[in-house]
Amino acid sequence: MPSVKQNYIKMRDESDISMEVVLLIVLGVFMFLLGLLLSKISTGELPYTPDSTYGLFLVIISFQIITMGKTPFGDLNRSWALIIMGVLVAILGMVSCFIPGYLSELVRILVGIILFAGGIVLLIKLFLSKEKAKSWIKIPGILRQLIAACALVYGITIISGLITLIPGITTNLQTAWVLCIYGFSFFYLAWCIHKVSRIYPEEKKVDDLKTSSKHFSFFQEAKLPLSSAIIILVGILLILLGILLFPVTFGLVPFSPDGQLGLLLVIVSIQMMALGETPMGQYKRSWLLIIIGIIFAALGIVSCIVPGILTGLIQIMIGVLNIFGGTLLLIKRFFPIFDGIKNQDPETNMVPPVVKKLIVTQTVLNIVSIIFGLSMILGGIIPGLIVACVLVINGILLFVLVILLQKIAQIETETKKTDFQFN
């Protein structure tokens, strides 16, 4: 019993895994589950939606581009130009998830090129770059394992690209084995990177409080926090989904509820693992929360690959999370405020206007979240047009939230500058 209690306590400790490791884990789960399910799909025992499968892969790739500047062809400066490119990739992936049939060939060829060409470029860079394999090989230990992990991932990436570009060059069983090994290779790479980051931590960039460039350029480093980047992606998803629901409601285009629900759940899982943000509020990014996030990601991935199996379950999950989360956050926000009004002097506790706007925006977001949750649980009772409007409003409010958070961060930076100059 003591060992069980100790393990539980360890699982509740703060985790230090990076965004890069989180996305590699998600990619590993994606490839491994796709390999497992493919054996059943090939015999006709399970249905398959390639559009949602390829679309989900593109969205995960867009996360790497937007949050870290990591592209399928190597690391680049995380500029606004690169972020916009990542957003376009995300939109393409989202449309493929939501509206099946229209982009099937385009996304298949694009994913194939990304895997094949990207794998070749990354493999060449690994062994030719002086900062990578040539440098790592001199140091025994985890860095040599990192070379093996990278080479394994890049090699299988090339093979996967060929299989995607030229369907039929392997049997379904062979493809399934390749994908399962591909998934394990991502787990191995994630473990290596996590170990390396612990042994050889990168030097954190210190903001220069004295000087800052006021010239905006699309090719300069974008000062966009990780949390804001993820919020922008969620906002784009909700606005796009809301807009597409208008023609869907009138029966003009097909719609994949499994792709929609699966993609939403995968994004929720990434937020949980990378930031500790859940529909129920902000929590410590513990290993327990990361395990829950991996389970959420697995459910979302299965929903995107195999339609119809988890539709009802995920719909209820998302509905309940949004209703309880929105209600809980409203209670947490306003009960302390009401208590504070009774006990504080209003003249000495002035709330800045930008903070007031932030509170109002978060409040409306919570209310909209509750309405969206009700639409998930009540099904066809709430008209589709109302759901579409709710999603668009929710997405727009998320962009407003990012702007307000950026303004507050700017005020805090200016305050630090003033204190620095005064001292």
N, C-alpha and C positions, 0 to 999 in steps of 0.2 A: 503493500500500500504506500509506504513512503516514497518509493521510486516513481509510482504513478503520479503522486502529488508533485514531486520535483519536476517531472516531465511536463506536467500541466503548467507549472509556474514558468518554466523555460519557454513554453509556447506563447505565453503572454508577454514575454520580454520584447522590447523594441527591436525590430528588424532593421538591418542596414543595407538591404539589397537595393541596387540602383534601378533606374528606369530601364536601362539597357538589359539588365538581367531579367526584369519582369517581362519585357516583350519577347525575349528569347524563350522564356518558360512558356508563354502563350503560344508562340510559334511551334515549340516542341509538342505541346498538347494538341495543337491543330493537326500537325503532320502525323503524329502517332494515332490519333483517333480516326483520321481520314484513312490511314493504312488499315486499321482494324475493321472499319466499316466497309471498305472497298471489297473485301472478300465476300461479304453478304450482298452488297450492291450488285456485284458482277453476276451472281446467281439469280438475281431478281427477287430475293427475299426482302430487300429493303428498297424504297424509292430513293432517288438521287436528284439534287438540284445543283448542277455545275455552276450556274450563274451566281448563286449565293455563296458557293464555296470559293470561287475565284474572287468574288466581290469582297468577301471577308478578308482574304489574304491581302488584297490591295489596301483595305482600311488599316490593317495591322502595319503594313509597310509605311503608310502615310503617318502613322503614329511615330515611327522611328525618324522619319524625315522632319516632321514638325517639332517634335520635342527635343531631338538631339542633333539634328543635322546629319544623320546617318542615312545614306542612300544605298540602294542595292549595288552601287558601283563604287562605294567608298565614302569616307567622311568628307564633308564639305563645310564651309563656313555657314552657320545657321543664320542666314540673312532672310530678309523679308521676301526676296525673290524665291528662295528655296522653300520658305513656308507656304507661299502662294502655290508653288508647284505641288507641294504635299497636300494642300487643300483640294486641288484639282484631282489628284489621284484618289483622295478620300471620296470626293463627290462621285467619281466614276464607279468606285467600289460600292458605294451606298445605293446608287441607282440600279446597279446590277443585282444587289441583294433584294431591293424592293420590287423591281419590275422585271420579271424573268422573260427571256426570249428575244429581247431587242439587242442586247449587247453581247450575246453568247460568244460569237467568234472573236470579237474585238478583245474582250477581256481574256479569253483563252490565249490568244496570240501574244497579248501584252504581258501576261504572267509568264508565258514560256520564254519570251525575250529577256524579261527581267531576271529569271532564274538562270538561263543559259549564259547570256552575255555577262550578267552581273557576277556569276560564279567564276567565269574565266578571268575577268578583270581583278576580282578580289584575290584569286589564287596567285596571279602574276605579281600583284602588289605585295602579297604576303612574303614571297621569297626574294623579290628584287629590292624592296624598300630597306634602307639601312636601319630604320627605326623599328622594324618588326623582326622577322625570323632571323636575319643576320645578327641582330643585337641580342635577341632572346636566347638563341642557341648557346651563347657564351655563359649563360647563368643556369646552373643546374636547378632542378626543382620544378615548380609550378609553371614557369615561363616556357619550359620545353613541352610540358603538357598542353599549354595554350597553343603552341605551334601545331601540335597533332590535332587538337580539337578544331582549330580554324581550317586546317587542310582537309579534315574529314567533312566538315560542314560545306565548304566550298566545292569539294569534289562531288558530293551527293547533290548539291545545288545544280551543278552542270548536268548531271544525269537526269534530274527531275525536270530541268528545262527542256531537254531533248524529248523526254516522254510526253511532256505537255504540248510541245510544238508538233511532234510527229506521233499522233495517237496510233496505237497498234504495233509499235516496234517492240513492245514487251507484252507478256500476258498479264491479265489482271492480278494474278497471284504474285508475279514478279514485282509489279508496280506496288502492290500492297506491302511486300517485304521492304522495298526501297524506302517507302514512306515511313514505315515503322522505325527503320534504322535512322532515317533522316530526323525523326522526332527525338530519338535517344541522343543523336549527335548534338542537337540543340541544347538538350539538358546538360550534356557534358561540357559544352562551350559556356553555358550559363554558370556552371559550377566553377570552371576555370577562371572566368572573368571575376566572379565574386571573390575567389581566393586571392587573385592578383590584386584586386582593389583593396583588400585588407592588408596584404603584405607590403604593397607598393602604392600607398594612397597618393592620389594626384594632389598637387598644390592648388588650393582654392584661390580663385581669382579675387583679389581685393579691389573693390571699387575705389577709384581715385576721387576723393571728395573735393579736391581743389579744381580739377579740370574735367570737363565733359564736352564732347562734341555736340554742337547744336545743329549741325548739318545732317539732314536726313538723306539716306541713300538706301535703295532697295538691296544693295549688295554689301552693306555693312552688317555687322553682327546685330541681330535683333534682340532687344532687351525685353524678352517675353518670358515670364516665369513658367515653370512646368505646369503648375495648376491652371494658369490662364490659357495655355496652349491646349490643354485637354478640354477646358470649358468651351473654347472656340469650336473644337471638333464636335462636341455634343450639341452645341447651338446650331451648327451647320446641319447636322443629322436631323434635328427636330424640325428645322425650317424646311429642309428638303422633303422630309417625310410628310409634313403638313401640306406642302404645295402639291405633292404627288397624289395625296388622298382626295383632292378635289376631282380630277378626272377619274380616279378609281371609284369614287362614290357614284358617279354617273355611268359606270360600266364601260368607260372608253378605253381603259388599259387594264391588263392583268395585274394582280398584286400577290406578293408572297408574304403572308403573315409570319411564316416561320423565319424567313430571312430578316424581317423587321425585328421580331422578338429576340432572335439569336444575336443579332448585331448589337442591340441595346444591352443585352446581358453581358456580352464580351466587353463592351466599353465600361459598364459598371464594374466589372471584375478588374479591369486595368486601373481604374480610379482607386479601388480598394487596395490593390497591391502596391501601387506606386505612391499614393498620397495618404492612404488611410481614410479617404472620403467614401462614405456610404450613403444610400438614400435615407438612412436614419440619423445622419450627422457625421461629424469628424471624430475618429477614434484613433487610439494608438496603433501604429502600423506594426502589429505583433505578428508572429509566425502563425498564430491561430487565424488571424484575419487574412493572411496571405493564403493559407490552406482553403479557407472559405472562398476566397477570390478565385483560386484555381478550379474549385468545384463549379462555381458560377461560369467561368470561362468554358469549361468542358461541356456544360449543359447548353450554352449558347452556340458553341461550335457544332455540336450534334444537331441542334435545331436548324442551323444553316445548311448542313450537309444532307441530312435525312429529314424531309418534311413530314409533318403529320404526327410524329411520335410524341414529341414533348410540347406541342402547341398549347394545350390546355394548362399544363403544369406551369410553364414559363409565364403564360398570360396571368395566371393567378398570383404567381410570385411577384411579378413586376407591379401588378395592381396593389397587392397588400403592402409591398415595400414603399410605394409612392404615397399611399393613404396614411399609413402609420408614420412614415418618415416626415411627410409634410405636417401632420398634426403635432408630432413630437417637437419638431423644430419651432413651430409657432408657439407652443407652450413654453419651451425653453427661452424663447426670445422675449416674450411679453410678461411672463410672471416676474422675472427679476426687475423689469422696467417698472411695473406697477408697484412693486415693493420699494423700488428706489424713489419713486415719486413721493411716497409717504414719508421717507426718512431723510431726503436730501434737500438742500437749499438750491432752488433752480438757478439762482444768480451765480452760484459758484460751480455749477456743473453744466455748463453750456455744451451742447452737442454741435460739432461743426456741420455745416449744411451738407457737405459731401457724405458724411456718415449717416445723416438723416435719409438722404436719397438711397444710400446702400441698404438701410433697414427697410425702407419702403419696397425697394426692388426685391430683396430677399423674402419679404412677406408675401408679395404678389406671386413670386416663384413658388412658394410653399402652397399657396391656395391653388395655383394652376396644377401643381404636382398632384394634389388631392383629386382634382377634377379628372386628370389623366388616369389616375389609379382607378377611379370609379368607372371610367369608360372601359378599362381593361376587364374589370370584374363583371360589370353589367352587360357587356357584349353589345348587342344590337339595340339596346334600349336608348342609349344616347346617340342621336343622329351623327352620321359620318362627317357632315359638314362642320358640326360643332367641334368634333374631335380634331379635325384639320385646323380649325381656327385656334384651338387651344394649343396645339403643337407649334404653330407659327409664332404665337405670342410667347410661348415658353422659350423658343429659340432666340427671339429678339431680345427678351429680357436677359438671357445669358450673355449676349454681347454687351448689353448695358452694364451688367455686373462686372464684366472684364474691364470696361472703361473706368468704372468707379474704383475698382481695386487698383488699377494703374495710377489713377489720380491720388489715391491715398498713399500709395507707395512713393509717388513723386513728392508729396508733401513731407513724408517721413525723411526722404533723402535730403530735401532742402533744409529740414530742421537739423539734420546731422551736420550738414555743411556749415550752418550758422554756428552750431555748438563748436565745431572744429575750428572755425575762424576766431571765435571768441576765446577759446582756450589757447 
